[in-house]
Amino acid sequence: RGVSVMRPLRILTWHVHGSYLYYLTQSRHHFYLPVKPGHPEGYGGRLGGLPWSDNVHDVPAEAVREQEFDCVLFQSRKNYQDDQYEILSAAQRQLPRLYLEHDPPQEHPTNTCHPVDDANVLLVHVTPFNALMWDSRRTPTCVIEHGVMVPDVRYTGELDRGLVVVNGLRSRGRRLGADVFERVQQQVPLDLVGMGTNDGGLGEIPHLQLPAFQSRYRFFFNPIRYTSLGLAVCEAMMVGMPIVGLATTEMATVVENGVSGYVDTDIDRLVAVMQRLLHDPAEAHRLGEGARRCAEARFNIQRFTRDWDAAFALVTGTEERQRASTPPTLVRGRA
């Protein structure tokens, strides 16, 4: 018992978040990514400097109608509201469908209706917080928390500095905590990396080089007020970095104070914690070990892949024998 007998599926999806797509494709299913010249939004295919496996295939957007798929996985409003009508045939639009929602609602935190309102689409949230906040109406929902690979490096923490990993921090403003970062940086030595961070930061670090790069920093600081749980946080935890951040969204359940790092809504208290970690490397190492243990239990790639298999099996009706560790409550609502 516990061995999956699910056959590999042919899944159409779009390149929306490169790192997430990389982890999603760590399975035996075949993923087909539509591409267009110039790589406009969603049509980048196997881009991003990631070591894509042979189960990830680029398909010219104009050739998608000629392909056969088992299901369609939307990852953005644009995919759902526009792209499917542009590149899919009428028959393909009737295939089993899933919508992967990467974010919490941005219009209003509790009263925003999700753009999908369809009893025949499975809405996949990436955190319990996101599922709590969205009004998903009649759409059946499930939560599949992140899964990340275990890197071949471990935390050393010899640099007396903290690291922030956020793409486009300054241009994305208060929601991503640009002002929080600037305030803390006046009192704590911090480095910023990510796409679009050349102005005031160190620029982008290639995904495969990030674990070794960040492992030398004393702690990981997450200044974000309101967004989904970042893969960067999970990846830092898997390296063994202590995490400091705002106790908002799913961060409040991911980081346990005094065990894997510290979260709070009082920035001054966070500054005090960061300063203490700079002066106490042993405490930083202890918290980092706690973060790594949490990540290995909660964000391991095997659990992630099993949960996605269960979701794909549900919508396609594909035979699958679940492992005992797969949560029986994967699907919530009116599935």
Order of alpha helices (4+ residues) and beta strands (2+ residues): beta-alpha-beta-beta-beta-alpha-beta-beta-alpha-beta-beta-alpha-alpha-beta-alpha-beta-alpha-beta-alpha-beta-alpha-alpha-alpha-beta
